[in-house]
Amino acid sequence: MPLTNPIAWLRSLPARLADPDKRINLIGVAVAVGVTAMLAATAVRVAQLQLKPSEQLAAHLSDRQVTIVEPARRADITDRRARVLAATRFGYHVIIDPEQFPHKNTDEAIVKLATALGLKPEEIGARILSRMASNQEKKSVHALALAEQTAERKAAAEPLAATTSDPLATSADEGGDDEINAKPALARYLPIGGLLDDSRVDVVKALKIPGVYLESRQVRVMNSNDIIGGLVGKVGFGDKGLMGSEKLLDKPLQPTPGKFTYTADVKGKPIWVEPNAYTPPTRGADTALALDLEVQRIVEEELERGVVESDAAGGRAVVMDPETGEILAMVDILRDLPQLRDYDWTTPLRRDEPPVAGQRWRIIPEDKARDTHPALGRNRCVEDIYEPGSTFKAFTWAAVTELQLAKPKEIIQTHGGAYKVPYGNRWVRDVHGHASQTWQEVLVNSSNIGMTIGCARMSFEQHYNAIRKFGFGTRPHTNLPGETAGLVPPLKQWTNWTQTSCSFGYQVGVTPVQIARAFCAFSRSGEENGVLPPARLLAASNNIPADIEPRRVLPRWTADITRETLRGVTASLDRKLAAKPVPEKDWRYEIYGKSGTAYASVGTGPMDERGVRARPPKGGDSYFPQFNSSFIAAGPAVNPRLVMIVVIDDPGPDLIRRREHRGASVAGPVVRRALDRCLTYLGVPPSAPLNDELKKRSQD
């Protein structure tokens, strides 16, 4: 019934209230109206706060959508047979909040924690107590400053209150409240110790020491760290690849974290979850290196033996699959010999003089970073160049043969082992003093004189192009950090001297990876022989294209005859190994290859204050009286499966005095043993026994 006369209704109100039934109805209506009004007012206020909050309130608002990130594991790096080389796991380490750490019985808590962590109490105690003392000092300074500011404000307020009636009047010191209320920055996060063993995690939890927490973190674990550390590399903060394969493959290895989003109440507790609110974490893509862990182990074992037996300062080795260019092994060994001395850049050097007793120059730059972590050291197989010596003759011999400037059976006059070049006062000498040799024997016997005469028939441009087409002077595109292009003299600087030096492996700088890749051009099957493959650090099974395509560098007939000629070199090596006091023979596989021995270059020294690099003094050579001795080979001789290069850096002075420092003597046996073991491991069928005719030819 509508209210038409409010005054009459009010006058009748006492009578209505006297009636119990009517009084109850009136009270119910009043309560309903009141509650409705309150709800309406609340809704309006909520809308105002949500749609247009004040500046003061806006500073304290937070999104009601809460997202929790779920970490994902970085993908694994494996070898070509899916054996894990590097993987990620979750581990724990201890962090301390010095503010919550017990301030009473502190020493007792420190001893308990140190025992649980397997550390010395004094090691962690000094750090914890130092942070606690620093925090206490900051709080004391802050409290003193707070008291001083309060006193200053009180003193300033008294005269002001006497002259004004405004109860809000203060001093003119703006920002005083901020300064007084600001809290000092205290140390609240202190990592203690490294990653915990799984057995210690529960022990630390059981302590229940206030302020001691376990923080989860991802840990990159490397398998066979000493063997493949430099190749696999290192992961840094934020799970980012820093070096080696970890850096090269960082993008595909990176995981995608998962996330869970929900609507929270004022206390942060979930009140609503959408059906698609959870996205699970996904790992990166596992990636296989071309490396074979067992081949790597075999090569390292044999190289270590060879370096020690040669009393060498170091050694390098690379094994490749000639069909694909995949790098199956890469080993770099250094020895810290006590007698090594740094060159002083004032001593004249004579490379032809026998080494002085007790004097052995350091020809390999020190690499202290390697002691910190294998991945931090230089990878000398791709970074450090050397002059290859006679192993280079295989490539220059093939170039002359391809141009038909010398025929395999052509007789070359080699002048009894000493030859003066026609363009100046320079003598070229051979180890063996043959008066004449066929062009094939020039390569088998490693005649410097024969190579000088044969290469002199090429023009400068032909010789330069022949070297470059094998990949020398350009990066092999393994994409390993520090990879170098090597050194080939520019064509405009080519001289007769360069022509002679390059013919037998001087005045060019190569890396083991470069020369192994180039040798693959003699080691492919069928029509593909003569094709230079890319150098691949990643397994071909990943279906990741190489940076460069295979390319033909020789006609097949040239590659075939070069391979056939090189079989004579390893036949000679096998005879020498069989004649040792402890014979090495009964090899399962026939191989072919080439040895090389070259003086170690001095290079350039440190830079002086004028920006000029030091050079050897006048009157001396630019070479140490020390050597890099190498041997490169492939096997089996029919349908080769592996190419291997070994460089023995700086064989010992006793070997030099006995003239047993050459590549065939120190690097050859390493290659012979390693190839036989690796091919057996790979299940390659043994070579067929040589028939009588082939035996006679190899002996001749």
Secondary structure as GFF3:
##gff-version 3
##sequence-region A 1 700
A	DSSP	alpha_helix	6	11	.	.	.	ID=ss1
A	DSSP	alpha_helix	13	18	.	.	.	ID=ss2
A	DSSP	alpha_helix	20	51	.	.	.	ID=ss3
A	DSSP	alpha_helix	55	58	.	.	.	ID=ss4
A	DSSP	beta_strand	65	70	.	.	.	ID=ss5
A	DSSP	beta_strand	77	78	.	.	.	ID=ss6
A	DSSP	beta_strand	84	96	.	.	.	ID=ss7
A	DSSP	alpha_helix	106	117	.	.	.	ID=ss8
A	DSSP	alpha_helix	121	163	.	.	.	ID=ss9
A	DSSP	alpha_helix	176	181	.	.	.	ID=ss10
A	DSSP	beta_strand	190	192	.	.	.	ID=ss11
A	DSSP	alpha_helix	198	207	.	.	.	ID=ss12
A	DSSP	beta_strand	212	222	.	.	.	ID=ss13
A	DSSP	alpha_helix	225	232	.	.	.	ID=ss14
A	DSSP	beta_strand	234	235	.	.	.	ID=ss15
A	DSSP	three_ten_helix	237	239	.	.	.	ID=ss16
A	DSSP	beta_strand	241	243	.	.	.	ID=ss17
A	DSSP	alpha_helix	244	248	.	.	.	ID=ss18
A	DSSP	alpha_helix	250	253	.	.	.	ID=ss19
A	DSSP	beta_strand	258	264	.	.	.	ID=ss20
A	DSSP	beta_strand	270	272	.	.	.	ID=ss21
A	DSSP	beta_strand	278	279	.	.	.	ID=ss22
A	DSSP	beta_strand	287	288	.	.	.	ID=ss23
A	DSSP	alpha_helix	293	309	.	.	.	ID=ss24
A	DSSP	beta_strand	314	320	.	.	.	ID=ss25
A	DSSP	beta_strand	327	334	.	.	.	ID=ss26
A	DSSP	beta_strand	340	341	.	.	.	ID=ss27
A	DSSP	beta_strand	360	361	.	.	.	ID=ss28
A	DSSP	alpha_helix	369	372	.	.	.	ID=ss29
A	DSSP	three_ten_helix	374	376	.	.	.	ID=ss30
A	DSSP	alpha_helix	380	383	.	.	.	ID=ss31
A	DSSP	three_ten_helix	389	392	.	.	.	ID=ss32
A	DSSP	alpha_helix	393	402	.	.	.	ID=ss33
A	DSSP	beta_strand	411	413	.	.	.	ID=ss34
A	DSSP	three_ten_helix	415	417	.	.	.	ID=ss35
A	DSSP	beta_strand	418	420	.	.	.	ID=ss36
A	DSSP	beta_strand	427	429	.	.	.	ID=ss37
A	DSSP	beta_strand	436	438	.	.	.	ID=ss38
A	DSSP	alpha_helix	439	444	.	.	.	ID=ss39
A	DSSP	alpha_helix	448	455	.	.	.	ID=ss40
A	DSSP	alpha_helix	460	469	.	.	.	ID=ss41
A	DSSP	three_ten_helix	491	493	.	.	.	ID=ss42
A	DSSP	alpha_helix	496	503	.	.	.	ID=ss43
A	DSSP	alpha_helix	512	519	.	.	.	ID=ss44
A	DSSP	three_ten_helix	520	522	.	.	.	ID=ss45
A	DSSP	three_ten_helix	526	528	.	.	.	ID=ss46
A	DSSP	beta_strand	531	532	.	.	.	ID=ss47
A	DSSP	three_ten_helix	540	542	.	.	.	ID=ss48
A	DSSP	beta_strand	551	552	.	.	.	ID=ss49
A	DSSP	alpha_helix	556	578	.	.	.	ID=ss50
A	DSSP	beta_strand	592	601	.	.	.	ID=ss51
A	DSSP	beta_strand	623	635	.	.	.	ID=ss52
A	DSSP	beta_strand	642	649	.	.	.	ID=ss53
A	DSSP	alpha_helix	653	657	.	.	.	ID=ss54
A	DSSP	alpha_helix	663	666	.	.	.	ID=ss55
A	DSSP	alpha_helix	668	681	.	.	.	ID=ss56
A	DSSP	alpha_helix	692	699	.	.	.	ID=ss57
###
